[in-house]
């Protein structure tokens, strides 16, 4: 019998570290195909796969076990598909993969959650990014990105409005499904950021009346007043929002328009409000806040704060990604540097002390005193 020569092949994943051409090619490939990671992650969350891995309490699960939980008629086919999704997520350190040899010498992969899944499970009471993963590549959001070039060249309207014919918030008013996805994402983001804020920020000390402008249903004020029981909260938002706000102890709900006036308090809280507006709109809101505050009163702004220089770090990527998302969705909306915020505050009459406090996840609390 003729012998078969077995040739040892080089590991296809290894390469010369000095091969810059291949490294840059690989970098470009990752940038081009990055959308597939977001959609694969959304799918794994949507199907309950991330929750199932997290709830397994450290036990590694096979794809057969994971597929058994899905309403799939072809469990074997579904298991093979789940395996393909999880291999990709393992390559991005979303899950961890271990491989064993089965009875027929086939590879049997088992999966466990990587640490990042702490933020990607759907059942966390202290906040989750899973709803944001649902929103980021939602079926109504994806078409808007194809309009970015036209928006860059021609200006208004935004890519979102170009795709759907109306601005984002008007569209959500007519689309309860997308509105629900958006509200869940914002609620969980708020829970995470505000829970960190009440632990790390001392700017609420001495405040007796705190006005939350654009406070929605009062979730942030509820968390703040639960920690600082001396504070009376005023939840201020548009009439249709206030009709949905529950009655909360120590919180008064007031309807109005921040572009017209703001209720009086010792301090005014603006969480993720200014990044939705252009500079002139921001100054108008801040001037209304200034009029509503007593001498030495202050406005507390919670926003992403961009660095003045750009570096290729994960933190910088996240912040500048959010800025481009604002460009895509909201006319005039943008993220700003600390200097940008300070300039607007000074233009609005806040000529007193300024203080900044880092909170969490690139969010800062900026205090401007009257």
SERO-4910 file (N, C-alpha, C, O; in steps of 0.05 Angstrom, whole numbers):
BEGIN
 pado doro    nc1    nc2    nc3   cac1   cac2   cac3    cc1    cc2    cc3    oc1    oc2    oc3
  Unk    A     17    -24      0      0      0      0     18     25      0     37     27     15
  Unk    A     10     43    -17     25     68    -19     22     85      6      0     89     15
  Unk    A     44     94     16     43    111     40     33    139     32     39    150     11
  Unk    A     18    150     51      9    178     48     27    196     63     31    192     87
  Unk    A     38    216     50     55    235     64     38    256     79     20    268     67
  Unk    A     45    259    104     31    279    120     49    303    123     71    301    134
  Unk    A     40    325    114     56    350    115     46    367    138     22    373    139
  Unk    A     64    375    155     57    393    177     53    421    166     71    432    153
  Unk    A     30    431    170     23    458    160     27    479    181     23    473    205
  Unk    A     34    502    173     37    524    192     10    532    203    -10    532    188
  Unk    A      8    538    228    -17    547    240    -27    571    224    -13    591    222
  Unk    A    -51    569    213    -61    591    196    -66    617    211    -68    638    199
  Unk    A    -67    615    238    -72    640    254    -46    653    262    -46    675    273
  Unk    A    -23    641    256      3    653    264     15    668    240     10    660    217
  Unk    A     29    689    246     42    704    225     66    719    237     69    721    261
  Unk    A     82    729    220    105    745    228     95    771    240     81    786    227
  Unk    A    103    776    265     93    800    278    102    825    265     91    847    269
  Unk    A    123    823    248    134    847    235    120    852    208    126    872    195
  Unk    A    101    836    201     87    839    176     66    861    178     42    855    182
  Unk    A     74    886    176     56    908    180     34    909    159     11    917    164
  Unk    A     40    900    135     20    900    113     -4    883    120    -27    890    117
  Unk    A      2    859    131    -19    841    138    -34    851    163    -59    848    165
  Unk    A    -20    864    181    -32    874    205    -52    896    198    -74    897    209
  Unk    A    -45    914    180    -63    935    172    -87    924    156   -109    934    158
  Unk    A    -81    904    140   -103    890    125   -123    878    144   -148    881    141
  Unk    A   -113    865    165   -130    853    185   -146    875    200   -170    871    206
  Unk    A   -133    897    206   -147    919    219   -170    929    202   -192    933    211
  Unk    A   -164    933    176   -185    943    158   -208    923    156   -231    931    155
  Unk    A   -201    897    155   -222    877    154   -241    878    178   -265    876    176
  Unk    A   -229    881    201   -245    883    225   -263    907    226   -286    906    235
  Unk    A   -253    930    216   -270    954    214   -293    950    196   -316    959    201
  Unk    A   -289    937    173   -309    933    153   -332    915    163   -355    919    158
  Unk    A   -324    894    177   -343    873    184   -353    876    213   -367    858    223
  Unk    A   -346    898    226   -354    901    255   -384    900    260   -392    892    281
  Unk    A   -400    909    240   -429    908    243   -439    880    249   -459    877    264
  Unk    A   -426    860    238   -435    832    242   -432    824    271   -448    808    280
  Unk    A   -413    834    285   -410    828    313   -433    839    329   -445    825    346
  Unk    A   -441    864    324   -463    876    338   -489    861    333   -505    857    352
  Unk    A   -494    852    308   -518    838    302   -518    810    314   -538    800    323
  Unk    A   -494    797    313   -492    771    326   -497    772    356   -510    755    367
  Unk    A   -486    793    369   -490    797    397   -520    801    403   -531    790    421
  Unk    A   -532    819    387   -561    823    390   -577    797    388   -595    792    404
  Unk    A   -570    781    369   -584    755    365   -580    737    389   -599    724    398
  Unk    A   -556    736    400   -551    719    423   -566    728    448   -576    712    464
  Unk    A   -569    754    451   -584    765    473   -614    760    469   -628    751    487
  Unk    A   -623    766    444   -651    763    437   -661    734    441   -684    730    450
  Unk    A   -644    715    435   -652    686    437   -648    676    465   -654    652    471
  Unk    A   -638    692    484   -634    683    511   -609    667    516   -606    655    537
  Unk    A   -591    667    496   -567    651    498   -548    662    519   -537    647    535
  Unk    A   -545    689    520   -527    701    539   -538    697    567   -523    691    586
  Unk    A   -564    700    571   -577    695    597   -573    666    606   -567    661    629
  Unk    A   -576    648    587   -573    619    594   -545    613    603   -541    598    622
  Unk    A   -525    624    590   -497    619    598   -492    631    625   -479    619    642
  Unk    A   -502    655    630   -498    669    655   -512    654    678   -501    652    700
  Unk    A   -536    645    673   -551    631    693   -542    603    699   -552    590    717
  Unk    A   -523    593    684   -513    566    688   -494    564    712   -484    542    718
  Unk    A   -489    586    725   -473    586    750   -445    574    746   -436    559    763
  Unk    A   -432    580    724   -405    571    720   -403    545    705   -380    538    697
  Unk    A   -425    531    701   -423    505    686   -422    511    656   -439    526    646
  Unk    A   -403    499    643   -401    502    614   -424    487    600   -430    465    607
  Unk    A   -435    500    580   -458    489    566   -450    482    537   -436    497    524
  Unk    A   -460    459    527   -457    452    499   -478    467    483   -498    477    493
  Unk    A   -473    468    457   -492    481    439   -518    465    438   -540    476    433
  Unk    A   -516    438    442   -541    422    443   -558    431    467   -583    433    464
  Unk    A   -546    436    490   -561    445    513   -573    472    508   -596    477    517
  Unk    A   -558    490    495   -569    516    490   -591    515    469   -611    529    472
  Unk    A   -588    499    448   -608    497    428   -634    485    438   -656    490    428
  Unk    A   -631    467    459   -655    455    470   -674    475    482   -698    469    485
  Unk    A   -664    499    489   -681    519    502   -694    537    481   -711    554    488
  Unk    A   -688    533    455   -699    549    434   -723    536    422   -725    511    421
  Unk    A   -743    551    412   -767    539    399   -761    532    371   -773    542    352
  Unk    A   -741    514    367   -732    506    340   -741    478    334   -736    460    350
  Unk    A   -754    473    311   -762    445    304   -738    427    298   -739    403    304
  Unk    A   -717    439    287   -693    423    281   -671    430    301   -656    449    297
  Unk    A   -671    415    323   -652    422    345   -623    418    336   -606    434    344
  Unk    A   -617    398    320   -589    394    311   -580    417    294   -558    428    297
  Unk    A   -597    425    275   -590    448    258   -587    474    274   -569    490    268
  Unk    A   -605    477    293   -603    501    310   -578    501    327   -565    522    330
  Unk    A   -570    477    337   -546    475    353   -521    483    336   -503    496    346
  Unk    A   -521    474    311   -498    481    294   -497    511    289   -475    523    288
  Unk    A   -520    524    286   -521    553    282   -512    568    307   -498    587    306
  Unk    A   -521    558    330   -513    571    356   -483    569    359   -470    588    368
  Unk    A   -472    546    351   -443    542    353   -428    563    336   -408    574    345
  Unk    A   -438    569    313   -425    588    295   -427    616    307   -407    632    305
  Unk    A   -449    623    319   -452    650    331   -433    652    355   -419    672    358
  Unk    A   -432    631    371   -415    633    395   -385    632    389   -369    643    404
  Unk    A   -378    618    368   -349    619    361   -340    647    354   -319    655    362
  Unk    A   -358    662    340   -351    689    334   -349    706    359   -331    721    363
  Unk    A   -369    703    377   -369    718    402   -346    710    420   -336    727    435
  Unk    A   -337    685    418   -314    677    434   -288    691    424   -271    698    439
  Unk    A   -287    695    398   -264    709    386   -263    738    395   -241    751    394
  Unk    A   -286    749    404   -287    777    414   -289    778    444   -296    798    456
  Unk    A   -283    755    457   -283    753    486   -309    760    499   -310    772    521
  Unk    A   -331    754    485   -358    757    497   -364    732    513   -376    733    534
  Unk    A   -357    709    502   -359    683    516   -332    669    515   -314    677    500
  Unk    A   -330    648    531   -305    632    531   -312    604    520   -334    593    526
  Unk    A   -294    593    505   -299    568    491   -277    547    499   -254    553    499
  Unk    A   -286    523    506   -268    501    511   -276    478    492   -299    474    487
  Unk    A   -256    463    482   -261    442    462   -252    415    473   -230    412    483
  Unk    A   -270    396    470   -264    368    478   -268    350    453   -281    359    434
  Unk    A   -257    327    455   -261    307    433   -283    288    439   -283    275    460
  Unk    A   -303    287    422   -326    270    426   -320    241    419   -298    235    411
  Unk    A   -340    223    423   -336    194    418   -329    188    389   -316    167    384
  Unk    A   -337    204    371   -331    199    343   -308    217    333   -306    223    309
  Unk    A   -292    226    352   -269    243    346   -277    271    336   -260    285    325
  Unk    A   -302    278    339   -310    305    331   -305    324    353   -304    317    377
  Unk    A   -301    349    346   -297    370    367   -323    377    380   -343    383    366
  Unk    A   -323    377    406   -347    385    422   -340    410    437   -323    410    455
  Unk    A   -352    432    430   -346    457    443   -366    463    465   -390    458    462
  Unk    A   -356    474    487   -373    482    509   -367    512    515   -345    522    510
  Unk    A   -387    526    524   -385    555    527   -392    564    555   -410    552    569
  Unk    A   -378    584    564   -384    598    590   -383    628    584   -371    637    564
  Unk    A   -396    644    601   -396    673    596   -369    685    604   -357    678    624
  Unk    A   -360    704    588   -336    720    595   -346    743    614   -370    748    616
  Unk    A   -327    756    627   -336    777    646   -354    799    635   -370    810    649
  Unk    A   -351    805    609   -367    826    597   -397    820    598   -414    838    596
  Unk    A   -404    794    600   -432    786    601   -446    797    625   -471    797    627
  Unk    A   -430    806    645   -443    820    668   -460    843    659   -480    849    672
  Unk    A   -453    856    637   -468    879    626   -487    871    604   -502    888    595
  Unk    A   -488    846    596   -504    838    573   -526    819    580   -541    810    562
  Unk    A   -530    813    606   -553    797    614   -577    816    618   -573    839    623
  Unk    A   -600    805    614   -624    822    613   -638    825    640   -657    841    643
  Unk    A   -629    810    660   -645    809    685   -630    822    709   -634    815    732
  Unk    A   -613    842    703   -598    855    725   -613    879    735   -622    896    719
  Unk    A   -617    881    761   -632    903    773   -615    928    774   -626    950    777
  Unk    A   -589    926    772   -571    949    773   -563    959    746   -542    973    744
  Unk    A   -578    952    725   -572    963    699   -559    942    680   -543    926    689
  Unk    A   -567    944    655   -556    925    635   -553    940    609   -568    959    603
  Unk    A   -534    932    593   -531    943    566   -545    925    545   -543    931    521
  Unk    A   -558    904    554   -572    887    535   -593    902    519   -595    899    495
  Unk    A   -610    919    533   -629    935    517   -616    954    497   -628    959    476
  Unk    A   -593    964    504   -579    982    485   -569    965    460   -569    975    438
  Unk    A   -562    940    465   -554    923    442   -578    918    424   -575    916    400
  Unk    A   -602    916    436   -626    913    420   -631    938    403   -640    937    380
  Unk    A   -626    962    415   -631    987    401   -611    993    379   -618   1003    358
  Unk    A   -585    987    385   -563    997    368   -566    987    339   -559   1002    320
  Unk    A   -575    963    335   -578    952    308   -607    944    302   -612    925    288
  Unk    A   -625    960    314   -654    955    309   -660    958    280   -647    972    265
  Unk    A   -681    944    271   -689    943    243   -696    971    233   -693    976    209
  Unk    A   -705    989    250   -711   1016    242   -687   1035    242   -687   1056    230
  Unk    A   -666   1027    256   -642   1043    257   -622   1038    235   -610   1056    224
  Unk    A   -620   1012    227   -600   1005    207   -602   1020    181   -581   1028    170
  Unk    A   -626   1024    170   -627   1038    144   -618   1067    145   -610   1079    125
  Unk    A   -618   1079    169   -611   1107    172   -581   1112    166   -574   1133    156
  Unk    A   -565   1092    171   -536   1096    168   -528   1099    138   -508   1111    132
  Unk    A   -544   1088    121   -539   1091     92   -543   1120     82   -536   1126     59
  Unk    A   -554   1137     99   -560   1164     91   -538   1184    101   -541   1208     98
  Unk    A   -517   1173    114   -498   1190    127   -483   1207    106   -478   1231    111
  Unk    A   -475   1196     84   -460   1211     64   -476   1235     54   -465   1257     51
  Unk    A   -502   1231     49   -519   1254     40   -521   1275     61   -521   1299     54
  Unk    A   -522   1267     86   -523   1287    108   -497   1302    111   -498   1326    117
  Unk    A   -475   1289    106   -449   1303    108   -447   1324     86   -437   1346     90
  Unk    A   -455   1317     62   -453   1335     39   -473   1357     39   -467   1380     34
  Unk    A   -498   1350     46   -520   1369     43   -530   1381     69   -546   1400     69
  Unk    A   -520   1371     92   -530   1381    117   -557   1370    124   -562   1346    121
  Unk    A   -575   1387    134   -601   1378    142   -616   1365    119   -611   1372     96
  Unk    A   -634   1346    125   -640   1334    151   -620   1313    159   -601   1307    145
  Unk    A   -624   1302    183   -606   1281    193   -609   1255    177   -629   1252    163
  Unk    A   -590   1237    179   -594   1211    165   -619   1197    174   -633   1185    157
  Unk    A   -626   1199    200   -651   1186    209   -675   1197    195   -692   1182    185
  Unk    A   -677   1224    193   -700   1237    180   -700   1231    151   -721   1228    139
  Unk    A   -677   1230    138   -675   1223    110   -687   1195    105   -700   1190     85
  Unk    A   -681   1177    123   -691   1149    120   -721   1146    126   -734   1130    113
  Unk    A   -731   1161    145   -758   1156    155   -777   1180    150   -801   1177    154
  Unk    A   -767   1202    140   -784   1224    133   -791   1243    156   -801   1265    150
  Unk    A   -786   1236    180   -791   1253    204   -768   1249    223   -754   1229    222
  Unk    A   -764   1269    242   -743   1267    262   -747   1243    280   -769   1231    282
  Unk    A   -726   1235    294   -726   1211    311   -749   1210    330   -764   1191    330
  Unk    A   -752   1231    347   -772   1230    368   -800   1231    358   -819   1220    369
  Unk    A   -804   1245    335   -830   1245    323   -837   1217    312   -859   1207    314
  Unk    A   -817   1204    300   -821   1177    290   -827   1158    312   -845   1141    309
  Unk    A   -813   1160    335   -819   1142    357   -847   1147    368   -859   1128    379
  Unk    A   -857   1171    367   -884   1177    376   -904   1161    359   -927   1156    369
  Unk    A   -897   1154    335   -915   1139    317   -908   1109    316   -922   1094    303
  Unk    A   -887   1102    330   -877   1074    328   -874   1064    357   -851   1065    368
  Unk    A   -895   1054    370   -893   1044    397   -872   1023    401   -860   1021    423
  Unk    A   -867   1006    381   -847    985    384   -819    997    388   -805    990    407
  Unk    A   -811   1015    370   -785   1027    372   -783   1044    397   -762   1044    411
  Unk    A   -804   1058    404   -805   1075    428   -800   1058    453   -785   1066    471
  Unk    A   -812   1034    453   -808   1016    476   -779   1006    478   -768   1004    500
  Unk    A   -767   1000    455   -739    991    455   -721   1014    464   -703   1009    481
  Unk    A   -726   1038    455   -710   1061    462   -713   1067    492   -693   1071    506
  Unk    A   -737   1066    502   -742   1073    531   -729   1052    549   -718   1060    570
  Unk    A   -729   1027    541   -716   1007    557   -686   1011    558   -673   1008    579
  Unk    A   -674   1018    535   -645   1023    534   -638   1046    551   -618   1045    566
  Unk    A   -653   1068    550   -647   1092    565   -651   1088    595   -636   1098    612
  Unk    A   -672   1072    602   -678   1066    630   -654   1051    643   -645   1059    665
  Unk    A   -645   1030    629   -623   1015    641   -597   1030    642   -581   1027    661
  Unk    A   -592   1047    622   -568   1064    623   -570   1083    647   -550   1087    661
  Unk    A   -594   1094    651   -597   1113    673   -593   1099    700   -581   1110    718
  Unk    A   -604   1075    703   -601   1060    728   -572   1056    734   -563   1060    757
  Unk    A   -556   1048    714   -528   1043    719   -513   1069    727   -499   1070    747
  Unk    A   -516   1090    710   -501   1115    715   -510   1128    741   -492   1138    756
  Unk    A   -536   1130    746   -545   1144    770   -538   1128    795   -532   1140    816
  Unk    A   -539   1101    794   -531   1085    817   -501   1090    824   -494   1092    848
  Unk    A   -484   1093    804   -456   1100    809   -454   1129    819   -437   1135    836
  Unk    A   -470   1146    808   -468   1174    815   -475   1179    845   -460   1194    859
  Unk    A   -496   1166    855   -503   1170    883   -482   1159    902   -481   1167    925
  Unk    A   -465   1141    892   -443   1130    908   -419   1148    908   -405   1150    928
  Unk    A   -414   1161    886   -388   1175    881   -389   1205    880   -368   1218    881
  Unk    A   -413   1217    879   -415   1245    875   -427   1258    900   -447   1249    911
  Unk    A   -413   1279    910   -422   1292    935   -435   1319    929   -440   1334    948
  Unk    A   -442   1325    904   -453   1350    897   -482   1354    906   -493   1376    903
  Unk    A   -495   1333    915   -523   1335    925   -524   1344    954   -545   1351    964
  Unk    A   -501   1343    968   -500   1352    996   -508   1381    997   -497   1398    982
  Unk    A   -526   1388   1015   -534   1416   1019   -557   1424   1000   -567   1446   1003
  Unk    A   -564   1408    981   -586   1415    963   -613   1407    976   -616   1385    985
  Unk    A   -631   1426    977   -657   1420    990   -679   1414    969   -695   1397    973
  Unk    A   -678   1429    946   -697   1424    924   -681   1420    899   -667   1437    890
  Unk    A   -685   1396    887   -671   1389    863   -691   1386    840   -710   1370    842
  Unk    A   -688   1401    819   -706   1400    795   -692   1384    773   -671   1391    764
  Unk    A   -705   1362    766   -695   1345    744   -709   1353    718   -732   1346    714
  Unk    A   -695   1368    702   -706   1378    677   -704   1356    655   -682   1347    649
  Unk    A   -727   1349    644   -727   1326    626   -724   1300    641   -712   1282    631
  Unk    A   -737   1299    664   -733   1276    682   -749   1252    675   -747   1231    689
  Unk    A   -765   1253    654   -780   1229    646   -800   1221    667   -816   1237    676
  Unk    A   -800   1196    674   -819   1186    694   -808   1187    723   -820   1177    741
  Unk    A   -785   1200    726   -775   1205    753   -757   1184    764   -751   1184    788
  Unk    A   -747   1166    747   -730   1144    757   -705   1154    770   -696   1144    791
  Unk    A   -692   1174    758   -667   1184    769   -672   1198    796   -657   1193    815
  Unk    A   -693   1214    797   -699   1228    822   -705   1208    844   -698   1212    867
  Unk    A   -719   1187    837   -726   1167    857   -700   1155    870   -699   1151    894
  Unk    A   -680   1150    853   -655   1139    863   -640   1159    880   -628   1152    900
  Unk    A   -640   1184    871   -625   1205    885   -638   1211    912   -624   1213    932
  Unk    A   -664   1214    912   -678   1221    938   -678   1197    957   -680   1201    981
  Unk    A   -676   1173    947   -674   1149    965   -648   1150    980   -646   1141   1003
  Unk    A   -626   1160    967   -600   1162    979   -597   1188    995   -585   1188   1017
  Unk    A   -609   1210    986   -607   1236    999   -635   1244   1008   -649   1259    994
  Unk    A   -644   1234   1030   -672   1236   1039   -679   1265   1046   -703   1271   1049
  Unk    A   -659   1283   1049   -665   1311   1055   -675   1326   1031   -684   1349   1033
  Unk    A   -672   1314   1007   -678   1329    982   -707   1325    975   -718   1303    975
  Unk    A   -720   1348    968   -746   1347    954   -741   1348    924   -727   1365    915
  Unk    A   -752   1329    910   -748   1328    881   -771   1339    865   -794   1335    872
  Unk    A   -765   1353    844   -785   1362    825   -778   1350    798   -758   1356    786
  Unk    A   -796   1334    788   -793   1320    762   -807   1337    741   -832   1339    741
  Unk    A   -792   1348    722   -802   1367    703   -799   1356    675   -776   1350    667
  Unk    A   -821   1354    660   -819   1344    633   -844   1353    617   -862   1366    629
  Unk    A   -845   1346    592   -868   1353    575   -894   1340    586   -893   1319    599
  Unk    A   -916   1353    581   -942   1343    592   -947   1313    586   -956   1299    604
  Unk    A   -942   1304    561   -949   1277    555   -931   1257    570   -939   1234    576
  Unk    A   -907   1266    578   -889   1249    593   -898   1248    622   -899   1227    635
  Unk    A   -905   1271    633   -914   1273    661   -939   1257    666   -943   1246    688
  Unk    A   -956   1255    646   -981   1238    650   -974   1209    655   -990   1194    666
  Unk    A   -950   1201    647   -941   1173    651   -924   1169    675   -917   1147    682
  Unk    A   -918   1191    689   -900   1190    712   -915   1181    737   -936   1192    743
  Unk    A   -905   1161    751   -919   1152    776   -915   1171    798   -898   1189    798
  Unk    A   -932   1168    818   -929   1184    843   -907   1172    860   -908   1148    867
  Unk    A   -886   1188    866   -863   1178    881   -861   1194    907   -865   1218    907
  Unk    A   -853   1181    929   -850   1196    954   -828   1217    952   -806   1211    942
  Unk    A   -834   1241    960   -814   1262    960   -809   1275    933   -790   1291    930
  Unk    A   -825   1268    913   -822   1278    886   -848   1290    876   -869   1277    877
  Unk    A   -846   1315    866   -869   1328    854   -866   1329    823   -845   1336    813
  Unk    A   -886   1320    809   -886   1320    780   -898   1346    769   -920   1354    777
  Unk    A   -883   1360    753   -892   1386    741   -888   1384    711   -867   1377    701
  Unk    A   -909   1392    696   -908   1392    667   -900   1419    656   -907   1439    668
  Unk    A   -885   1420    635   -877   1445    622   -857   1440    600   -854   1418    591
  Unk    A   -845   1462    591   -826   1461    569   -801   1475    577   -801   1499    583
  Unk    A   -778   1461    576   -753   1473    586   -743   1496    568   -727   1512    577
  Unk    A   -754   1498    543   -746   1520    526   -762   1546    533   -756   1567    523
  Unk    A   -782   1543    551   -798   1566    559   -791   1575    588   -785   1598    593
  Unk    A   -791   1556    606   -784   1562    634   -777   1537    649   -783   1515    639
  Unk    A   -766   1540    673   -758   1517    689   -766   1523    718   -763   1546    727
  Unk    A   -777   1503    733   -784   1508    761   -761   1516    778   -737   1510    772
  Unk    A   -767   1530    799   -746   1540    818   -736   1517    836   -752   1501    845
  Unk    A   -710   1517    842   -698   1499    861   -671   1508    869   -660   1527    857
  Unk    A   -658   1494    888   -631   1501    896   -611   1492    874   -590   1504    870
  Unk    A   -618   1470    861   -601   1459    840   -619   1447    819   -641   1438    824
  Unk    A   -609   1448    794   -623   1438    771   -606   1416    758   -582   1420    754
  Unk    A   -619   1394    753   -606   1370    743   -612   1366    713   -636   1364    706
  Unk    A   -592   1364    697   -595   1360    668   -579   1335    660   -555   1336    657
  Unk    A   -593   1313    657   -581   1287    651   -586   1280    622   -609   1276    614
  Unk    A   -565   1280    605   -567   1272    577   -587   1290    562   -601   1280    545
  Unk    A   -588   1315    570   -606   1334    556   -591   1350    536   -599   1353    513
  Unk    A   -568   1360    544   -553   1379    527   -542   1366    502   -539   1379    481
  Unk    A   -535   1340    503   -523   1328    479   -544   1324    457   -537   1316    435
  Unk    A   -569   1328    463   -590   1326    443   -595   1352    428   -609   1353    408
  Unk    A   -582   1374    437   -587   1401    427   -563   1413    413   -540   1404    417
  Unk    A   -568   1433    396   -546   1448    385   -538   1469    406   -551   1472    427
  Unk    A   -517   1484    401   -506   1502    421   -525   1523    429   -528   1530    453
  Unk    A   -540   1535    410   -559   1556    416   -582   1546    434   -590   1559    452
  Unk    A   -591   1522    428   -612   1510    444   -602   1504    472   -616   1508    492
  Unk    A   -577   1495    475   -565   1490    501   -564   1515    517   -572   1516    541
  Unk    A   -556   1537    505   -554   1563    519   -581   1572    528   -584   1584    549
  Unk    A   -601   1568    511   -628   1576    518   -638   1561    543   -649   1573    561
  Unk    A   -633   1535    543   -641   1519    567   -625   1528    591   -637   1531    613
  Unk    A   -599   1532    588   -583   1540    611   -591   1567    622   -590   1572    646
  Unk    A   -598   1586    604   -608   1612    613   -634   1610    629   -637   1624    649
  Unk    A   -652   1592    620   -676   1587    636   -670   1575    663   -683   1582    683
  Unk    A   -650   1558    664   -641   1547    690   -629   1569    707   -635   1570    731
  Unk    A   -613   1586    696   -601   1608    711   -622   1626    724   -619   1634    747
  Unk    A   -643   1632    709   -665   1649    720   -680   1635    742   -690   1648    760
  Unk    A   -681   1609    742   -696   1594    762   -681   1589    787   -692   1579    807
  Unk    A   -655   1595    787   -638   1589    810   -633   1613    828   -633   1636    818
  Unk    A   -631   1609    854   -623   1631    872   -594   1637    870   -579   1623    856
  Unk    A   -585   1658    883   -556   1664    884   -541   1640    895   -550   1628    914
  Unk    A   -519   1633    882   -503   1610    889   -516   1583    883   -506   1562    889
  Unk    A   -539   1584    869   -551   1559    860   -534   1548    837   -517   1561    826
  Unk    A   -539   1523    830   -522   1510    810   -538   1491    792   -560   1482    800
  Unk    A   -528   1487    769   -538   1467    751   -518   1444    750   -494   1448    749
  Unk    A   -529   1419    751   -512   1395    751   -518   1381    724   -540   1371    720
  Unk    A   -498   1380    707   -501   1368    681   -487   1341    681   -464   1339    689
  Unk    A   -501   1320    672   -489   1294    669   -488   1287    640   -509   1284    626
  Unk    A   -464   1284    629   -460   1279    601   -434   1264    597   -416   1264    614
  Unk    A   -431   1252    573   -405   1243    563   -388   1268    559   -398   1288    549
  Unk    A   -363   1267    566   -345   1289    562   -322   1280    543   -307   1262    551
  Unk    A   -321   1291    520   -301   1283    500   -273   1293    508   -270   1314    520
  Unk    A   -252   1278    502   -225   1288    506   -218   1309    485   -230   1309    464
  Unk    A   -200   1326    491   -192   1347    472   -174   1336    450   -172   1348    429
  Unk    A   -160   1314    455   -144   1300    435   -155   1272    431   -167   1261    450
  Unk    A   -150   1261    408   -161   1234    402   -139   1214    402   -118   1217    389
  Unk    A   -143   1192    417   -124   1170    417   -139   1144    411   -163   1142    415
  Unk    A   -125   1125    401   -137   1099    394   -140   1081    418   -127   1061    421
  Unk    A   -158   1089    436   -164   1073    460   -194   1065    459   -210   1076    445
  Unk    A   -201   1044    474   -228   1035    476   -247   1057    486   -269   1060    475
  Unk    A   -237   1072    506   -254   1094    517   -259   1115    496   -282   1125    493
  Unk    A   -238   1123    481   -242   1143    461   -261   1133    439   -278   1148    429
  Unk    A   -257   1108    431   -275   1096    411   -304   1098    419   -321   1106    403
  Unk    A   -310   1091    444   -337   1091    454   -349   1119    453   -372   1123    445
  Unk    A   -333   1139    461   -343   1167    462   -348   1178    434   -368   1191    430
  Unk    A   -329   1174    416   -332   1185    389   -353   1169    373   -365   1180    355
  Unk    A   -356   1144    379   -379   1129    367   -405   1142    375   -423   1145    358
  Unk    A   -408   1149    400   -433   1161    410   -438   1188    396   -460   1195    389
  Unk    A   -416   1202    392   -419   1228    378   -429   1225    350   -446   1240    341
  Unk    A   -419   1204    335   -428   1200    308   -457   1189    309   -472   1195    290
  Unk    A   -464   1173    329   -492   1164    332   -510   1189    335   -532   1189    324
  Unk    A   -502   1208    351   -517   1233    354   -520   1247    327   -542   1257    320
  Unk    A   -499   1249    311   -500   1261    285   -520   1246    267   -535   1259    252
  Unk    A   -521   1220    270   -539   1204    254   -569   1208    261   -586   1208    244
  Unk    A   -574   1213    287   -601   1212    296   -614   1239    303   -638   1242    300
  Unk    A   -599   1259    312   -610   1282    323   -598   1308    312   -574   1312    314
  Unk    A   -615   1324    299   -605   1349    287   -593   1367    308   -606   1375    327
  Unk    A   -567   1374    305   -554   1391    324   -542   1377    348   -526   1388    363
  Unk    A   -551   1352    352   -541   1337    376   -512   1329    372   -504   1322    350
  Unk    A   -497   1330    394   -469   1322    393   -458   1319    421   -469   1330    440
  Unk    A   -436   1305    423   -421   1303    448   -401   1327    448   -394   1337    427
  Unk    A   -392   1335    472   -376   1359    475   -353   1355    494   -353   1336    510
  Unk    A   -333   1372    491   -311   1372    510   -318   1388    535   -338   1402    535
  Unk    A   -302   1386    556   -307   1401    580   -306   1431    574   -322   1447    585
  Unk    A   -288   1439    557   -286   1467    549   -311   1477    534   -319   1500    538
  Unk    A   -323   1459    518   -348   1466    504   -370   1472    524   -385   1492    522
  Unk    A   -373   1454    544   -394   1458    564   -389   1483    580   -408   1498    585
  Unk    A   -364   1488    588   -358   1511    604   -364   1537    589   -374   1556    600
  Unk    A   -357   1537    563   -362   1561    547   -392   1567    546   -401   1590    548
  Unk    A   -409   1546    542   -438   1550    541   -449   1560    567   -466   1577    568
  Unk    A   -438   1548    589   -447   1556    616   -440   1585    621   -457   1600    632
  Unk    A   -416   1594    615   -408   1622    618   -426   1640    601   -434   1662    611
  Unk    A   -432   1632    577   -449   1648    560   -478   1650    570   -493   1668    563
  Unk    A   -485   1632    588   -512   1632    599   -514   1646    626   -535   1647    639
  Unk    A   -491   1657    636   -491   1672    661   -480   1658    685   -479   1669    706
  Unk    A   -471   1633    681   -459   1618    703   -430   1626    706   -412   1613    694
  Unk    A   -425   1646    722   -398   1657    725   -385   1649    751   -364   1660    758
  Unk    A   -398   1631    767   -387   1623    792   -369   1599    789   -358   1594    768
  Unk    A   -366   1584    811   -348   1561    811   -356   1539    792   -380   1535    786
  Unk    A   -336   1525    781   -341   1503    764   -327   1478    775   -304   1480    785
  Unk    A   -340   1456    775   -328   1431    785   -336   1408    767   -359   1407    758
  Unk    A   -318   1389    763   -325   1365    747   -318   1340    764   -297   1340    777
  Unk    A   -335   1320    763   -331   1295    778   -336   1272    759   -357   1270    746
  Unk    A   -316   1254    757   -320   1230    740   -339   1211    754   -338   1206    778
  Unk    A   -358   1200    739   -377   1181    750   -371   1152    742   -362   1136    759
  Unk    A   -375   1146    716   -373   1118    708   -377   1118    678   -393   1133    667
  Unk    A   -364   1099    664   -370   1095    636   -367   1119    618   -382   1123    599
  Unk    A   -347   1136    624   -342   1161    610   -362   1183    615   -362   1204    601
  Unk    A   -380   1179    634   -399   1200    642   -387   1217    665   -374   1207    683
  Unk    A   -392   1243    664   -382   1262    683   -406   1278    694   -426   1282    681
  Unk    A   -403   1288    719   -421   1308    730   -407   1334    730   -385   1338    742
  Unk    A   -418   1354    716   -407   1381    714   -425   1400    729   -449   1402    724
  Unk    A   -413   1414    748   -428   1433    765   -421   1462    757   -398   1470    758
  Unk    A   -441   1477    749   -438   1506    742   -454   1522    762   -478   1519    765
  Unk    A   -440   1540    777   -453   1555    798   -460   1583    788   -445   1596    773
  Unk    A   -482   1593    797   -492   1620    789   -476   1641    803   -481   1665    799
***
